[in-house]
């Protein structure tokens, strides 16, 4: 579409470093300038023991267009040249159930199918498929190719296509995730399994379906499932036991104080630990990443988490999670620690009053600090795996510091205490005692920094005598990228209609006046371009709207950028990209 005079919105936008408005993409020319900020929504924690939680599972393709596994789907084929193939990892790939075009197919024998089966403790609450099919045939054949989708049993069919009933297919083959291929599964067909099948069928005792129709993809009959957005519902929540750690027992805490517990969940698995202080969520951390499976990939429009696996998180964990007390003011607070499963069901781990005191108290002088204690000690420390003083991390991931303490000549200083101080990276933050680590026989030590903490500066200090002034120190920096969730609804729109953005910042503390956030968009594969700036509320929640002015068809991707600023303790980070399709 050619650019017309007066339709370039970039002239009103503030220009950021590296932004070139003269190269604005087609989507920008179609965008309306009005951006409406919705009223703030109060953040609430899920109640302990809440049941019937839900979460999304993406199959084959995510909303942003990335390939996804087909977890929970199983293939079946019978007869000659029956093909049930997973090509989701390929560009334009799908779950394919087909009967090849190179041979005749025996009626009531040859078939290919895919079946999705949720975990035993869960049920399908909603499902949307992007599918297309092709059937071939000729007049007068004694058998016919058919394709059907069913659930929760194979006989409860909600979409059927038979060539003899003048149906040669559904949707647009090779078009992928487009509106023409979208099919919402009716509520009556939800619950347990979903079935997708293609077969040769007849009411006669013996007959064949034809071959050699010249299908460009090589199938006489075929169904493609390009993507599935499955909402699973879990009716039983997690349980927590064996609670311990400083946060559970100490009356006064400072620095990073840990809580230990065991947790189990019968369904989606143990997901996050939530720390609420005086009714406000101030920190969350994934308890166990489960090899990368237990990660919310975003892209939903209902605020629910989304995963790539039907059972994403570990069902049993032994957790040791640190809480950054520097996120709250000194004094007495009501602390609630909860654990949630991937579906959002919650169980209370800890509910007590604690006093936060982050004013380091001077230790009393004592004896030598370790075997071979020395005023000329050398302290080395770095982030494990990098050997560097600065570690960059995505939100929700911790780190590990390794180091060694030696006396002159390289003799190890064993059994020594090394005090760790921490200062979160936001204006006005105080330095607080984080923990104390002890050296081993070789003078080596390890410091684990828990997941969920913000960017911070760590200072490791060694004193030759306990309680004396430090004689050796080492400064390390942790840079955590801001975590942002983003949901957009609807995901398919047209000129004159609006889409709504919603989400939240995953870490805190958030400035009292909220945090500025940048809305960006691009055509798939293009450069990200800023089109407006919004602001979260004091709890990190944000809502906004955007109205399309010029017609498509076109595909876009949107994200929210959270830039580093002095009053927010995180480095620049962005949400995952969320795709939107504009119809013509």
N, C-alpha and C positions, 0 to 999 in steps of 0.2 A: 504493500500500500504506500503510495507516494505521500510524502509529508506535505501538509497544506498550511498555508500561512495562518498564524494565530492558534495552532493546535499543539504547539510544543510546550509541555508543562514544565520543562527543566528551567525555564527562565525565572521561575518563582522559587525554585528550590535552592537551598544553600549548597554550595559546591564544596565537597570535601577533597582532601588531598587524593590525587590520583583519579578523580572523577572527570570524565570528558563528556559534557552534555551534547557536543556536536555529533557524537556517535550513538545517540539514543536508539534503542532497538524498536521494532514495530510495536511491541506490547505497550511501550511507554506512550506512543502516540494515541493509543486507544483508551488510555486510563483517564478516569475522571479525577479532577483535582481535589474534590471534597473528601476529607478524612474526618470521621466522627468518632470521638472518644466516648465510650459507654460508661455509665456509672460504675464505680468500684464495687467489686464483689468481695464480701468478707470471707477470708480463708478459714476453713474449719477442718479439724482433724477427723479422720474416720473414727467412729465410736468403737471402743473395745468390744470385741465379740460380734461386730456387725456381720451379717451373713449375706449370701447371694451377691457377692461381688462379681465384677465382670472385667474382662480385658480382651483386646483384639489380638488376633494372630493373622499375620500376612502370609499368604502362600504364593509362590512363584514370582510375584512382583510387589514392591512396596508402592505406596501412593506417590513417592517421588520418582518412580521409574526404575529403581535399582532391582536387580534380580534377588530373589529370596528362595530359601529352601522350600521343599514341599513336605514339611514335617507333618506327620499325622495322616498322610495320604498313602494308600497302598494300591498297587497295580494288579490286574488280573487279566489273563488272556487265554482263549481256548480256540482250537482249530488251526487252520492253515493261514499263514500270513496275517495273524492277529497281532497288533502292535499296541502296547501300552508303554509309552516312553516319556521320560522327564527331560525336556529340553529347556527348562527355565533359566539355566545359566547362560544360554545363548541369546544374542540380541533378537528380540521378538519371539522368544521361546514360550513354551506352554507345556502343560500336561496334556499329552496327546493320547487319545484312544481311537484307533483306526483299524480298518480292514483294507489291506493292500489292493491295488488296482490290477495286479498282475495275474490274478487267479480267480476262478469261481469260488464262491463261498457257500458252504452247506448251511441250509436253513436250520435254525434252532440249535446250531452247534457253534458256529464261528462267532466270536464276540470278543470285545476288548473293553475294559472298564477301569475307572479310578474310583476309590472309596475313601472318604475322609471319616475317621473315627476319633472322637474326642477322648481324652483320658477318662478312665472309669468314674472318677469322682466329679466329673463336669458334664455340662450339656451345652448344646448349641442354642444360644438365645437369639442370635441374629446372624444372617449370612448374606453376602452379596458376591456374585460370581461375574466375571467378565469372560464370556464363552462365545464360541462361534462353531458352526457345523456345516458340513457339505454332504449331501447324499446324491448318488447317481442311480439311474435306472432306465428302463425302456418299457414302452407299452407292451402289455401282454405277458410280462414275466410272471412266473409262477410263485416267486418269493420277492420280498422287498427289503431294502435296507431301512433301518430305523435308528434313531438316536433319541435318548431320553435321559431326564434328570429326575431323581426321586429322593425321598427321605421322609421320615426316619427309617422306613423299610423299603426294600426294592420295589414293592408293589404300589407304594404311594407316590405316584408320578405327578410332578408339577409342571413339567414341560416335555412335550413329546413331538417328534417329527417323523412321519412315514412318507416315503417317496410315493407310494400308491395313493396317498391322500393329498397329493399335490403339494407336498412339502419337500423342497430340495435343499433345505438348510435354514439356519438361523444366524442372525448377526452378520458381521463382516469378517471373513477369513483374512488373515495376515494383517489386520488393522490393530490388533492388540487391545489395550485398555482404552476403549472409546465408549461413548454413550450408547451406540448401537449394539454393543456387546454386553451391556450391563443387565444383570438379572438379579432382582432381590428375591430371596427364597421366602415363600409365604410362611406365616407363623405356624400354620397347621403342619408344615413339613419339617419343622425344626425339632430338636431334641437330641437324638443320637447321631446316626450315620447320615452322610450325604452320598448319593450314588450318581455317577456319570458313566453312561454306557452307550456303545454302538454295536449293532448286531445285524445279522441276516435272519429274517423271521417269515413264517408262513403258517397257515392253518392246515396245510396239506401234510400228508405223512412224510413225503420226501420231495425236496426241491432245492434249487440253487439260486443264489443271487449272481448277477452278471459281473463281468470284468472288462478291462481294456476300454475305459471311458475317456482316457487321456487327461485325467485330473492333473493339474500342474504340480501338486504336491505328492502325487503318487498314491492317492487313496480312492477307493470306491465309496467308502463311507468313513467319516471322521468327525470327532468332536475335539475342539481345542479349549482348554481352560487356561486363559492367559494370566489370570490373577484371581485371588479370593481374599475377601476381608471377612474373617470369621470372628464373631463375638462369643466367647465362652463364658459360661456362668458357673460359679463355684459356690456351693451351698454350705460348706464347712470351712471355718477359718483356722488360723495358726494357733499354736499353744507355745508358751514360754515357761521355762523352769530353770533351776540351778543358777539363780541370779546372784552375781557377786561383783567384785571390783570396788575400787575406791568410790565411784559415784553412788554405789548402792549402800555404802556403810559409813563413809566419812561425814561428819557433821559440817565440816568446812572444806571446800575444794578450791583449787586454783589451777591455772594452766590447762593442759589437756588431761581430763579425768576420765578414766575408762569404766565401762560397765561390761561385765561378761555374762553370758546366758546361753542356754541351749534352746533351740526353737525347732519346731517341726510343723509341717503343713501337708495335708493329705492330697492336695491338688496341684496348683500352679507353682508352689514352692515359696520359700522364705525370700522376700524381696528386699525391703528397706527397714532400717531403724530410724524412727522419727523422734526428735527431741523437742518437746514443747515446754516453754518456760512462761509461767503466768498466763497460760492459755494461748500463747503465740508460738507457731512453729518457727524455730530458729536454725535447725540443722537437720539434714537428712543424709543418709549414707546407705549405699547398697551393701548388704551384709556379706554376700558371697556372689561374685560375678559369674560363677558356674561356667568357667571357660569362655566367657563372652556371651553366653546365651541369655543371661539375666540382665538384659539391657533394654530399656524403653527406647524404641526407635522412633516414636512420635508419629505425627501425621494424622492423628485422629481428629474428628470434629466434635466429639462429645466429652472431651477431657479425660477419657480413659487411657491407660497406658497401652502400648502395642509392642508385641514381641514377634520374633520370627520362628518361635517354637511353641508347640501346644502345651508343653510342660517346661517352661523356660528356666525356672530357678530350682536350686537344690531343695529337696523336701526335708532334709535334716541338716542342721548346721550347729556348730559350736562357735559362738561369736565373741569377739573382743573388740568393741567399738569405742573410740575415743570421742569425748564431747569437749569442744573448745569453749571453756568458760569465759574466755576473753570476749565472746560475742554478747555477753550480758553485763550489766553493771554490778559492781560490788554490792553485797547485801543479801538478805534472805529472799529466796524465790521458791515457788512451787514448781517442781520438775516432774514431768511425765514422760517416760520413755515407752514408746510403743513399737511393735514389730508388725509389719503388714506383709501379706502375701502378694503375688503378682496381680491378683484380682481386687486388691484393696481391702480385703478383710483384715481386721486388726486384733491384736491381743496386747494387753498391758504388760510391760516388762517391769516397770518401776514407777511408783507414784509416791513422792515424798517431798518434804521441804529440805532445802540445802542452803547453806550460806556460801556465797562466792567471795573470796578474798584474794585478789590478784596483786596485793602489795607485798612483794617479796620480803620476808622477815630475815634479818641477818642471822646466820648460823653462829653458834658459839665455837670459838677456836678449840681444836682438838689435836689429836696426834697426827702422825704422818699419813698422808692420803695414798695408801697402796704400798706394795713391796717395791723397793727401789725409788721411792718418792724423791722428786728432785725439783728444785726451784728453776732449773734450766731444762725442764721437760719440753718435748716437742709433741704437739698434737696435730695429727693429720686426720682429715675427714672429707668425704665426698659422697655424692649420691650414687648408690649401687647401680652398676650398669652403665654409668656415664663417666665416672672419674672427674666430674666437673662440680663446681660450687653452686650451679643453678640448675634446677630441674623444672621442666615444663610438664604440666599434667592437665588432662581433661578433667572436668568436674566429676567428683565421685570416685577418683582414684587417689590412693595414698602414695607413699614412697618409703624408701628404706635408705638410711645413712649408714655407711660403714667407715671405720677409722681405726687408728692405732695410736697408743700413747707410749712414748719411749723416753728413757733417760739419756744423757750424753753418752755417746758410744754405741747407741742402739739397743741398750738393755731394756727389755719390756718392763713397764710399770703395771703390775698385776693387781687386781682387786681394788682398783682406784675408782672413786666416784667422779663422774663427769656431769656437771649440772647443765641442763639445757634450758635456755630462755627463749621465748618466742614473742614476736610483735606482729600482729596482723597488719596487712598493708592497706590501711585506710587512715585518713587524717584524724589525729587525736587518739589513736590506739596506744595502749600502754604495753610496755614490755612486762611479761609475766613468766613466772617459773612454769615450765612445761612438764618436765620430768627429770629424773636422774638415771643415768645408765652406768653400769659397772664394767670395767675391763676384765677380760679373761686372763688366763695364764700367759698368753703371748702378748698381752697388752692390747688386744683387739676388742672392739665393741661394735654393737649394732643398735641402731635407733629406728624404730618403726613409727612413721607418721601416718595416722589413720586416715581412711577415706572420709570425705565430706568436709575437710577443713578448707579454709580459704588460703589465698596467697599470704605468705608470711616470711619474715626473716628470722632465722634460727641462729643463736649464738651458743656454742658449746664452750664451756669453761672448766679448766682444771686448776685446782689449788694444791700446792705442795703439802699444806697442812689443812685438815678439815676445818672449815669455817673461816679460813684466811682469804686474803685477796687472791684473785686468779693470777697465775703466772704464765698460763698458755691458753689461747682461745682460738676459735675457728668460726667464721661466719659463713652460713649457707643460705641460699634463697630458694623458696618454693613458689613457683608461679602457676597458679591454677586458673585455667580458662573458665570464664563464666558459663554456667549451665542455664540454658533457656529452653523451655518447652513451647511448642507452637501447634495450635489446631486451627483449621480453616473450614468454614462451612458457608455455603455448599461448596463442593469440589468441582461441580460442573455448573456453569452460569452462562449468561448471554448479555448483550448490550442492554443497558438500562437497568440491570440488576446488580446487587451488591453481594460481596462476600464479607464474612466477619472473621476477624482475627481474635484469638484469645490464647492465653498461656501464662506462664509465671517464671520468675527467676528462681532457680533451685537453691541458691545459697544466700547467706546474709552476713552481717546485718544490712538491710536495705535502708538508704537514707530516708529520713522522716518525710521528706517531700517527694519520695519516689525516685526512680532511676530513669534517665532518658534512654530510649531505645530507638534504633534505626530500622525502619522497614525497607527491605531491599527486594528486588525482583530481577529476573532474567529470563530470556528464552533458553530452553534446554541447551547446555553446552556453551552459552555465552557468558559474558562478564557480569558480575553482580553490580547493579546500579541502585543507588539510594533514591527513594521517591518520597519519603516523609520521615519525620521524627515524632514519636509519641512518648508518653511517660507512664511508668507503672505506678501503682499505689504503694503505700508504705509496707505492704505485705509482699510486694513483688509481682502482684497480679496485673495483667493488662488486657484491655479490650479495645478493639478498633474496627472500623469498617471501611470498605473501599468499593466504589461504584464504577462499573465498566461503562464507558461512553460510546466506543466505536465497536462495530461487529467483528467477530472472528471469521473463520475458525482459527484457533491458535492455542498452543500449550505454553504455560508459564510455570515458573517455580518461584516461590516466595520463601523468605527467611527473615528472622529477627536478629539483628546484630546488637550485642551489648558491648559498648566500648569501655576501655579502662578509664577510670576517673578517680580522683583522690579520695572521694568519700565512699567508695565501694571496693571491698578487698578482693577483687578478682581481675585477672587479665582479660583482654578482649576475647570474647567467645561468641558463638552464633548457634542458633537452633538448627536442627536438621531441615533440609529443604522440603517444602510441601508443594505438590503439583496441583495446578488448577487448569481445567480445560474450558475455553470459551467457545461456545457454539457460534456458527455463522448466522 
